[in-house]
Amino acid sequence: MTSLRLAMDTAFWDLNVSSAQNLEGTARAVPGEAAPLGMARASRVLRPQQLSFLSRAFPLGLVPSFAPTPCKDLGSFAIQSLLLGPSSDRWWMGLAGQFRPRKLISNIKKEVTMGDELEWPQFKDVAMHFLDKSLYALGLFSQISLTPETSLLFNMERHGDKTGRRAKAMLLHELPRHDVTIEAAWPELFLDSKGNYWDVPTSVSLDVASLIPDSGLRYRFGLHKNGGQPEALNFSSTDIPLTLLPGVCAKAAVSYEKSMDFWREQEKSTRARKLVKKPAWISSYDERLQEPHATISGIIGGTYATWFGDGNISNPKRRNQFHADFFGSLCYTIQFGKFKKDFNDLRRISARLDICSASAFMKGVSHLISDTTKRQVNTEFNPLATPRLNVILQQQVAGPIVFSVDSRVSLVSPSGKPCVDDVMFGLSYYFWKLKSGKILAWFSPKRKEAMVELRLFEF
């Protein structure tokens, strides 16, 4: 059901997607666009805590990542590490660092090849290359538990190859069956459906979301404010997403989710097994993948938004002050195997059909009928008008290692034919001691990024 909730969450400004562009390890999906891939959704574990765990799995605690940079000399490869991690019962702090070695290696190579022998002046020049601040980035992260229900998070990072710094503060408060979040970032990093990044100078949000276990009625509402002119990162474009332009937006959404099993082979649970801990060779590598099944699930809902402030001054497109729409998704999942054996004990396929905007879809259908009867071609194409098919394939390689492919296909494109919008590849290593935890290494050809993450209680 988690993947279905992308349909509603993508309408708001707080949907995190994994990104190797910063030390926080996340960017925000641009609201109002197609939902990101399920594999792209960021881990619930904060990045410093991920680095603390991942440091035990990588030599010297150095975690690799790949992300393009404006300066080609720096290269895409980077290594990250948790430098400090003090904590107590009510707070913790983490200092994370990043290093890009390509420029350093190329500069040292030039110094060495310029002379036959490495003399003292040359040695001094080589040492100076280590002080190049563009090679490094530092991030400070902290969380304080004010009360058992309230937490305050703060993080700030600075990249040597960029001007300015990033900062974010978040207040989380738990109410009965609700979560309240107040958040501010300056600037906020957004990722659009084309794989491009945008920096919004200031972003402030207040969000209230209801909590439900698996199915039923769900709703959320909130306020969001964008400040300043959005800036494109690593590319040049004037086609700014309308939802990132300056202004204040009040938005509400409601949805209903339902799931039904065609068949399910439930894990047998006896009193003896409850009293005695299962040996490792009997337990599944992931307790959420231990039951073969075939399930159909769906979600339907609507959104309403009101904008205050004119963000269309420098943009030729118009942003509607009032906007209401419907959305829906239908998902079918089938799994074979209990993920207990070392080979051929997990094969999982999930297919989800999304209609992001019912109004755009109906308008597209009416244009198609009109064009067919009048034998005309409508040159206007709205990306939200086309249904999208998301397919996730998971296959056990050996033991706790699983290979997965996550893809999204637009059933209609400007050319009139289906096309692949996005695809991601992942290799996971599951830890049965965590019950439902894994290390995921993913690669996105569209963004030319790769990253290693710790994910808990996620498929």
Salt bridges, closest charged atoms under 4 A:
ASP9 OD2 - ARG41 NH2 3.14
ASP9 OD1 - ARG218 NH2 3.00
ASP9 OD1 - ARG220 NH1 3.03
ASP14 OD2 - ARG220 NH2 2.88
GLU24 OE2 - LYS168 NZ 3.10
GLU111 OE2 - HIS129 NE2 3.30
ASP132 OD2 - LYS103 NZ 3.09
GLU157 OE2 - HIS159 NE2 2.70
GLU183 OE2 - ARG28 NH2 2.45
GLU183 OE2 - LYS168 NZ 3.87
GLU188 OE2 - ARG28 NH1 3.85
GLU188 OE1 - LYS168 NZ 3.26
ASP199 OD2 - ARG166 NH2 2.83
ASP207 OD2 - ARG220 NH2 2.92
ASP239 OD2 - LYS194 NZ 3.87
ASP239 OD1 - LYS317 NZ 3.14
GLU257 OE1 - ARG5 NE 3.09
ASP261 OD2 - ARG264 NE 2.78
GLU265 OE2 - LYS338 NZ 3.15
GLU267 OE2 - LYS278 NZ 3.40
GLU267 OE2 - LYS340 NZ 2.72
GLU291 OE1 - ARG264 NH1 3.07
ASP325 OD2 - HIS323 NE2 3.82
ASP354 OD2 - ARG352 NH2 2.91
ASP421 OD2 - ARG388 NE 3.21
ASP421 OD2 - ARG408 NE 3.81
GLU449 OE1 - ARG447 NH1 3.38
GLU453 OE1 - ARG455 NH2 2.74
GLU458 OE2 - ARG44 NH1 3.77
GLU458 OE1 - ARG455 NH1 3.84
